[in-house]
């Protein structure tokens, strides 16, 4: 057991002991513990219902089940990986007191809890009116027995704040726990907590975690997503950010999972606000883009329409994607004046007014001594960040471009103009709002290269014969104005008709506006 671990030993010099420590609301903790106990009992009693569980917790279980249920409960092992103020183990204790026939005072054989902070362990010992088994140490390096139920709100510490030696250690622990998964070195601490907790579950055991939602989309969450595709039965994902249980700038989800190989017929419950739906296990395997966008931003009707649409392909099927110049010193290498040997260039999305960009639109020149890095050119430029405008630049004169863009090189060079129109449609704009990463500050949204490559776009045979090219030359406005433009509506009609989704066009445009409003309002809160 690692009794001498301290917060200082896991954090680097830039971090503080309180970094990422967010305590859990008592009501949320009680719901999480109740959920875990229900699903664990359902593992042993497959026809166990929520109504029967409510009767059980009210002290009125079915007589025929009483003895069997109590026998199981007295055998379950409960574990809290980060005890804090003891809110989860207190919730365990209250539930057990309601169900079991005798008082549960000394429960060291049932409830175990770990915390890195020795003060938290001391506080729990002095304030709790029951006696769990409390362990001071680092959950990720402490020898622990397997458990049947693990409920946690782990520390939300970004990997950049972890000491290098500690980060190397916990990455190795994760790789030892799950050798078949590719564990990235740049995963935040909560990812390691969940992976290690899953490895400690007994067969049929249940975990419930409240964690940031970044793992649903980001590259470092890939091992968790793969875990739920292949190794753990994901039972529920609930969007928790709307509950505002935490006074912290992070959007959270509550996930519930069981240590059991997933089956094709398995259904997963998705909860968002008052909306609940079930998705098939196969959806996890077929969802190439982020799960958050797929399950919480994309309505069921649109997800189904996309899944069955043969006219949608990933963007990397029609273009090659490359990054732009990284000078490392824009002041040194760029000038706002022309001169001998200088090359016109596109430096930032802020200088873009219209989709079509020509030499005489350029505001920056690269200085002659910029040959120490490779110039990057592409006919289409995708802005890395965007706010209230959607545009993909048609770089008509092939100017070099900065890393504030991704360069798109069509596989068919004769389709540049058609692709410029497709990528500037409201369909692609909607895909950005559904699958983009939003926790960037200032209300910005982005798709990193791995996301962009999988973005669903129409195949390259849209009929634009009835559309003029005025939309390519005019200024692109803020979304509130842009969505009302007649030429945009004509462009969108051509794209949606090509997709066989003409009847969905107005619904999709309304959804687009709704998602942008949500993003903008969140940036102000």
Steps between C-alpha positions, in 0.01 A plus 500: 500500500631843406456674837741784432362635172423874510338745263839660453649173376247470218480866391758709323626836622224694316216319675341548841377240744138601428536468123207304360353412841121546470272367771173331414150626572327268747189449287708402198705261715183332628367457146829351382520252788135400454558444128808286570323283755198444273712387206716278722195321638359471149818316401422226754121518453446563124126561536549746787297816425530862608162473670625204701815694585290793625306262720824353629646840598168590664530190719229309313675243279310208352494233769633230270804714417580643842745238616679471163531878457631554851746215458644662187517847655692369798759355263555796267822697527465881462797720404551878483830592325503864623303528823528878553232595754349150490187587304491173302575265789239682707250437222599130497446485874156665487382257233626198690333624818169526312522151355688272740314367805774585752683834553819539300756659731826316451510458122874463439425172322254673262615855428854606413613849409830649390633855496837654429441773760557369853292788638194374316549155650533651849190716452295201385609294799396776740171604340342179365260313731603167351835329443605429140849384404685826425835487317739791458680467167490549127219297345712438189790346692332343805441124518124455523266202495245472218162666557138451394402868498729799437351849499724803461555861418875479422734800492472699177872572470628575151794290390711816447496554878627153587864443588680324214613207713150447641339522157734235367413278796122521460517452123688176563239397758224552243692301240551219749129503590386502136783373274262469204418874504719779362552727800615851399755685707291818488190388691363702789501345846131408508552270199755301701263482799224355284727251324645376829158481668369292210790259542409455870137407438392144564318334212154656494621788715372854432669837495343846489728798434434869457777634277567776244343430163825550304564123476194466276671697223870550565783279383608418855154356569547234230591220747183567702285489188671178394449358849125547464500360150680177593552437872236672716125515458411870493160533667430874511652835404329803650586858418560657841617852410145640492458399867779738604595273787852641491625854535770437245561583136459149366217317326436158646327172427402217730576159356394161629665177385513130587799264488364274231574454132250706299252310286369615161141508631594720795332844527661808657291772664590857400362778723510872424279729705150354483579300187579128520574261216650156450775433250628164384843373601586490129467880492817528708696305241361697207544844653826626354467861611460615858243333721397826663391651170340173392294447815437844650498746208377287214127416528389144442327577171815655354729226628279237336479695174880531491562135582293386202629761252727360230569849364700597809873429511778605740683813390829312460333297222496810281798706621845467652541713814820680595603756758623851428823689566617535858753783500541518874546876466237678292643844569832393355374323188186694405458855378194708411690663215607359166863508392770331300498124547196502728218251437134573561353262757186424698583533865173500697125434452436855620610634161250287310192683373375280216537130418709580193838647596732657242845659509356849521310398816821416688603722790825325591827414328759244605847649514777363275694341789211265575658211309597319821152345510292341225230711341163324490245550222157349434200603289257480793565619855305390807523746797625327812275709727168661421239705682183643346598459134545183298726511196752283321737708290544447127865597467476588129864609460660230715644734763702352787291460816567500874426230757176683587360298208503142381574464129263281296633349176216337298579156363329619180660834411212583266253511790641793698213742434234235563670400824525867604122522466436173686728590790335841537151350521293501817524120503874513565447792738255283697751215513756742648254606771406139580847347505726798574689549825356792693677533836748752360402830660338795330234280342733365231463161337752285316563165339850360534647311206386157618141630535507690174610195303184313609252785458199374295469695174297440180657303218649709221211497253266770630307678223578871532391587145223731622723688741708802406844558651408824677514329839869432439582870453276683744588559867407216733293641786431403860268199523192705596521682167655222295228240554245738352693563176316376190815370330585296809154349498549407133838345582353308791210377290740351244700324772204368699320382187817316395504329840134404459429710809310790347215449747749536787665822376307749712524276807877481453532877458295553816719252686809684373370831638409336832849350544672830420279684750585242768870539428487878510291513817731259679798721417329788683417301814 
